[in-house]
Amino acid sequence: MLTISATDAKQKLATWLDTVQREPVMIRRQKRDVAVLLSPEAYDRLRGLKIAEFERFCERVGTEAMARGLNETILNEILADED
């Protein structure tokens, strides 16, 4: 990944916007990473991965809960309990 300074990012934003269509660009300020410029396609791909990962997690938790005896009736009772 290409790394640039915050000053360079500010001065040459149009150039870096073209660059991010090919690869992400890391922006550094005072020797620490502060931001990443991504193309919309790369951002959507990352979001999709996180959503898919979350869905797999939910499926795994649901399967484990059912294996331990949790069913919809019991879950509704737990959720309805106001104490």
C-alpha positions as a Markdown table, in Angstrom:
| # | Residue | x | y | z |
|---|---|---|---|---|
| 1 | Met | 0.0 | 0.0 | 0.0 |
| 2 | Leu | 1.3 | 3.4 | -0.9 |
| 3 | Thr | 1.8 | 5.8 | 2.1 |
| 4 | Ile | 1.8 | 9.5 | 1.8 |
| 5 | Ser | 1.9 | 12.5 | 4.2 |
| 6 | Ala | -1.2 | 14.4 | 5.2 |
| 7 | Thr | 0.4 | 17.5 | 3.7 |
| 8 | Asp | 0.9 | 15.7 | 0.4 |
| 9 | Ala | -2.7 | 14.3 | 0.5 |
| 10 | Lys | -4.0 | 17.9 | 0.9 |
| 11 | Gln | -1.8 | 19.3 | -1.8 |
| 12 | Lys | -2.4 | 16.6 | -4.4 |
| 13 | Leu | -5.8 | 15.2 | -3.6 |
| 14 | Ala | -6.9 | 14.9 | -7.3 |
| 15 | Thr | -3.8 | 12.8 | -8.0 |
| 16 | Trp | -4.5 | 10.5 | -5.0 |
| 17 | Leu | -8.1 | 10.2 | -6.0 |
| 18 | Asp | -7.0 | 8.7 | -9.3 |
| 19 | Thr | -4.4 | 6.5 | -7.6 |
| 20 | Val | -7.0 | 4.9 | -5.2 |
| 21 | Gln | -8.8 | 3.5 | -8.2 |
| 22 | Arg | -5.9 | 1.1 | -8.5 |
| 23 | Glu | -4.7 | 0.7 | -4.9 |
| 24 | Pro | -5.5 | 2.1 | -1.4 |
| 25 | Val | -3.4 | 5.0 | -0.1 |
| 26 | Met | -2.4 | 5.3 | 3.5 |
| 27 | Ile | -2.2 | 8.9 | 4.9 |
| 28 | Arg | 0.3 | 9.5 | 7.7 |
| 29 | Arg | 0.5 | 12.5 | 10.0 |
| 30 | Gln | 3.4 | 12.9 | 12.5 |
| 31 | Lys | 4.7 | 9.4 | 11.9 |
| 32 | Arg | 1.3 | 7.6 | 12.5 |
| 33 | Asp | -1.3 | 6.3 | 10.2 |
| 34 | Val | -4.4 | 8.4 | 10.3 |
| 35 | Ala | -6.5 | 7.5 | 7.3 |
| 36 | Val | -6.9 | 5.3 | 4.2 |
| 37 | Leu | -8.2 | 6.4 | 0.9 |
| 38 | Leu | -10.1 | 3.6 | -0.9 |
| 39 | Ser | -12.1 | 3.3 | -4.1 |
| 40 | Pro | -15.8 | 2.9 | -3.7 |
| 41 | Glu | -15.4 | -0.7 | -5.0 |
| 42 | Ala | -12.8 | -1.6 | -2.4 |
| 43 | Tyr | -14.9 | -0.1 | 0.3 |
| 44 | Asp | -18.0 | -2.1 | -0.8 |
| 45 | Arg | -15.9 | -5.3 | -0.9 |
| 46 | Leu | -14.7 | -4.7 | 2.7 |
| 47 | Arg | -18.2 | -4.0 | 3.9 |
| 48 | Gly | -19.5 | -7.1 | 2.1 |
| 49 | Leu | -16.8 | -9.2 | 3.9 |
| 50 | Lys | -17.8 | -7.8 | 7.3 |
| 51 | Ile | -21.5 | -8.5 | 6.6 |
| 52 | Ala | -20.7 | -12.0 | 5.5 |
| 53 | Glu | -18.5 | -12.6 | 8.5 |
| 54 | Phe | -21.3 | -11.3 | 10.8 |
| 55 | Glu | -23.9 | -13.6 | 9.2 |
| 56 | Arg | -21.6 | -16.6 | 9.6 |
| 57 | Phe | -21.1 | -15.6 | 13.3 |
| 58 | Cys | -24.9 | -15.4 | 13.8 |
| 59 | Glu | -25.5 | -18.7 | 12.1 |
| 60 | Arg | -22.8 | -20.4 | 14.3 |
| 61 | Val | -24.3 | -18.9 | 17.5 |
| 62 | Gly | -27.8 | -19.9 | 16.5 |
| 63 | Thr | -26.7 | -23.5 | 15.7 |
| 64 | Glu | -24.9 | -23.7 | 19.0 |
| 65 | Ala | -27.9 | -22.3 | 20.9 |
| 66 | Met | -30.2 | -24.8 | 19.3 |
| 67 | Ala | -27.9 | -27.7 | 20.1 |
| 68 | Arg | -28.0 | -26.6 | 23.8 |
| 69 | Gly | -31.8 | -26.7 | 23.7 |
| 70 | Leu | -32.7 | -23.1 | 23.0 |
| 71 | Asn | -35.8 | -22.8 | 20.8 |
| 72 | Glu | -38.1 | -20.0 | 19.7 |
| 73 | Thr | -40.5 | -20.6 | 22.6 |
| 74 | Ile | -37.8 | -20.4 | 25.2 |
| 75 | Leu | -36.2 | -17.4 | 23.5 |
| 76 | Asn | -39.6 | -15.5 | 23.5 |
| 77 | Glu | -40.0 | -16.3 | 27.2 |
| 78 | Ile | -36.6 | -14.9 | 28.0 |
| 79 | Leu | -37.2 | -11.8 | 25.9 |
| 80 | Ala | -40.6 | -11.2 | 27.5 |
| 81 | Asp | -39.3 | -11.5 | 31.0 |
| 82 | Glu | -39.3 | -7.9 | 32.4 |
| 83 | Asp | -37.7 | -8.6 | 35.8 |
